[in-house]
Amino acid sequence: MEYSNAFGRVLALDLGKRRIGLAVSDELGITAQGLPTLERTTIREDLARLSQLISEQDISLILMGNPLH
């Protein structure tokens, strides 16, 4: 049986007012590992850091959590 992840690596975001929780899947999409929390500053800087992370980790899909607070 062959497994194929059509999306590649997934970056999961848990957005908060002060911090952004991050996790990234493995190349097969089977497991995910937490990454250091991103302390929010400005929208421009937050997006620049996320863009850098997306490039470094070769992310092909972003999954955003539904904020509850």
Secondary structure, 3 states (H helix, E strand, C coil): CCCCCCCCEEEEEEECCCEEEEEEECCCCCCEEEEEEEECCCHHHHHHHHHHHHHHHCEEEEEECCCCC
